[in-house]
Amino acid sequence: MKLKKLGQSDIEVTELTFGCMSIVNDINCDNQNEKDSIQAIELSIAEGINFFDTAPMYGDGASEVLLGKALGTSRKKVVLASKIHGPLKKADVLRECEKSLTRLNTDYIDLYQIHWPDWNTPLEETIAALEQLKTDGKIRLYGVSNFGKQDLSEAIRLGNVVTNQMSYNLIWRNIEKEVQPICQKAGIGILCYSSMMQGLLTGKFKDVADVPEGRARSRHFSKNNRPLVRHQENGFEKETFDAIDALRKICETHHLPMGTLALKWLLAQPAVTSVLAGARNAQQAKENIDAVNSEVSTEILKEASEATEHLKNVSGFNLDMWAPGSRIR
Ligand SMILES: NC(=O)c1ccc[n+]([C@@H]2O[C@H](COP(=O)([O-])OP(=O)(O)OC[C@H]3O[C@@H](n4cnc5c(N)ncnc54)[C@H](OP(=O)(O)O)[C@@H]3O)[C@@H](O)[C@H]2O)c1
């Protein structure tokens, strides 16, 4: 698989990242089996995937622990990304990094990312702590996640940020409006999360009623009669499923799995370094690897852009898929 550099660093990662949120149980993912998760990770390593993304938030540390266990002696062959959230004062950053290192059973993290901005701590202080971790050899690089125009611009001014991990997929294209051009100009790599919109872009849900409650929490969906939804908006369900139906037709015409179109489309967009895909078992992991290794013509990718343009226009500027208001600015 093609390798790309993380930002302007020399560290190279595969275009597909194994996303470790769904290797443990959470709101989108129940009855997850540890054996399936380990097999998915082992297959990915065997197939040449070298980039793994986790966070303490996933399963309250359980994802980091399981990833560390599954990597075993392959740890040094891969590029390991984790995150920090919550208060980001210097002492918090140094302490939480130690905890992640212990859970991951490693003595360094390759890419340490600020999971969400902490507007109560000066970013300068957080960046200074990350620089110290680099000097101490605990991390190799740092990046941000869920940083919009304002926070990203400040982070670029203050530090050596290499990546911005953002929700980006064919039915959630809001980063194109302001953030992607900043990344492109500054040489910041975009790591796309929810690349298949938590399975919606694999075509497994035929209409709105099919989508399980835990996956109908994003702004695409109406708040009405959905107790798990946090945002208080009416959503854009019709436009979302019109777009998914249009993508389904494109894929049927060209004999292409929908997940393949979702992943290959992202990889053709400016500043995108790698697409994060969650896989719950080895079969899904293999399908996602095959998808990224396949070729999809620029004409088909253009059709997909056109099919989702209207949805992009109605979905506004909010980059936060879930919260009331926005935690991204
Ligand atoms: N920075 C952040 O704030 C943030 C937020 C969210 C996620 N992330 C990262 O991004 C990664 C991926 O995001 P995500 O898990 O939200 O979404 P995703 O990758 O779009 O969707 C993953 C889900 O899609 C289904 N799936 C995967 N491969 C499939 C295949 N080949 N065929 C059919 N279904 C398939 C699986 O669920 P089912 O089989 O149950 O349908 C899987 O759990 C996470 O693991 C995490 O590392 C980061």
The ligand as a Tripos MOL2 file, in Angstrom:
@<TRIPOS>MOLECULE
LIG
   48    52     1     0     0
SMALL
NO_CHARGES

@<TRIPOS>ATOM
      1 N1        -10.7690   12.0500   16.5660 N.am      1 LIG1
      2 C1        -12.0170   11.7710   16.8420 C.2       1 LIG1
      3 O1        -12.7390   12.5510   17.5010 O.2       1 LIG1
      4 C2        -12.5980   10.4730   16.3450 C.ar      1 LIG1
      5 C3        -13.9810   10.2390   16.3970 C.ar      1 LIG1
      6 C4        -14.4600    9.0330   15.8890 C.ar      1 LIG1
      7 C5        -13.5860    8.0920   15.3620 C.ar      1 LIG1
      8 N2        -12.2510    8.3340   15.3530 N.ar      1 LIG1
      9 C6        -11.2670    7.3640   14.7960 C.3       1 LIG1
     10 O2        -11.6750    6.9830   13.4940 O.3       1 LIG1
     11 C7        -11.8100    5.5710   13.4110 C.3       1 LIG1
     12 C8        -12.9020    5.2070   12.4270 C.3       1 LIG1
     13 O3        -14.1050    5.9120   12.7070 O.3       1 LIG1
     14 P1        -15.5130    5.2350   13.0580 P.3       1 LIG1
     15 O4        -15.3150    3.9290   13.7570 O.co2     1 LIG1
     16 O5        -16.3370    6.3040   13.6690 O.co2     1 LIG1
     17 O6        -16.1800    5.0050   11.6570 O.3       1 LIG1
     18 P2        -15.9830    4.1550   10.3390 P.3       1 LIG1
     19 O7        -14.6120    3.6940   10.1770 O.co2     1 LIG1
     20 O8        -16.6140    4.9910    9.3140 O.co2     1 LIG1
     21 O9        -16.9510    2.9130   10.5940 O.3       1 LIG1
     22 C9        -16.5330    1.7920   11.2990 C.3       1 LIG1
     23 C10       -17.6640    0.7520   11.3580 C.3       1 LIG1
     24 O10       -18.1310    0.4260   10.0470 O.3       1 LIG1
     25 C11       -18.3980   -0.9790    9.9580 C.3       1 LIG1
     26 N3        -17.4880   -1.5160    8.9320 N.ar      1 LIG1
     27 C12       -16.1380   -1.4030    8.8560 C.ar      1 LIG1
     28 N4        -15.6500   -2.0180    7.7690 N.ar      1 LIG1
     29 C13       -16.7140   -2.5180    7.1160 C.ar      1 LIG1
     30 C14       -16.8580   -3.2490    5.9250 C.ar      1 LIG1
     31 N5        -15.7980   -3.5810    5.1730 N.pl3     1 LIG1
     32 N6        -18.1180   -3.6170    5.5360 N.ar      1 LIG1
     33 C15       -19.1790   -3.2910    6.2810 C.ar      1 LIG1
     34 N7        -19.1030   -2.5830    7.4270 N.ar      1 LIG1
     35 C16       -17.8880   -2.2060    7.8480 C.ar      1 LIG1
     36 C17       -18.1130   -1.5690   11.3380 C.3       1 LIG1
     37 O11       -19.3130   -1.5790   12.1250 O.3       1 LIG1
     38 P3        -20.4720   -2.6800   12.0170 P.3       1 LIG1
     39 O12       -19.9120   -3.9360   11.4740 O.co2     1 LIG1
     40 O13       -20.9810   -2.8070   13.4270 O.co2     1 LIG1
     41 O14       -21.5020   -2.0670   11.1240 O.co2     1 LIG1
     42 C18       -17.1480   -0.5400   11.9540 C.3       1 LIG1
     43 O15       -17.2020   -0.5050   13.3460 O.3       1 LIG1
     44 C19       -12.0480    5.1230   14.8540 C.3       1 LIG1
     45 O16       -11.7430    3.7740   15.0720 O.3       1 LIG1
     46 C20       -11.1380    6.0620   15.5890 C.3       1 LIG1
     47 O17        -9.7900    5.5920   15.5240 O.3       1 LIG1
     48 C21       -11.7570    9.5210   15.8020 C.ar      1 LIG1
@<TRIPOS>BOND
     1     1     2 1
     2     2     3 2
     3     2     4 1
     4     4     5 ar
     5     4    48 ar
     6     5     6 ar
     7     6     7 ar
     8     7     8 ar
     9     8     9 1
    10     8    48 ar
    11     9    10 1
    12     9    46 1
    13    10    11 1
    14    11    12 1
    15    11    44 1
    16    12    13 1
    17    13    14 1
    18    14    15 2
    19    14    16 1
    20    14    17 1
    21    17    18 1
    22    18    19 2
    23    18    20 1
    24    18    21 1
    25    21    22 1
    26    22    23 1
    27    23    24 1
    28    23    42 1
    29    24    25 1
    30    25    26 1
    31    25    36 1
    32    26    27 ar
    33    26    35 ar
    34    27    28 ar
    35    28    29 ar
    36    29    30 ar
    37    29    35 ar
    38    30    31 1
    39    30    32 ar
    40    32    33 ar
    41    33    34 ar
    42    34    35 ar
    43    36    37 1
    44    36    42 1
    45    37    38 1
    46    38    39 2
    47    38    40 1
    48    38    41 1
    49    42    43 1
    50    44    45 1
    51    44    46 1
    52    46    47 1
@<TRIPOS>SUBSTRUCTURE
     1 LIG1         1 GROUP 0 **** ****
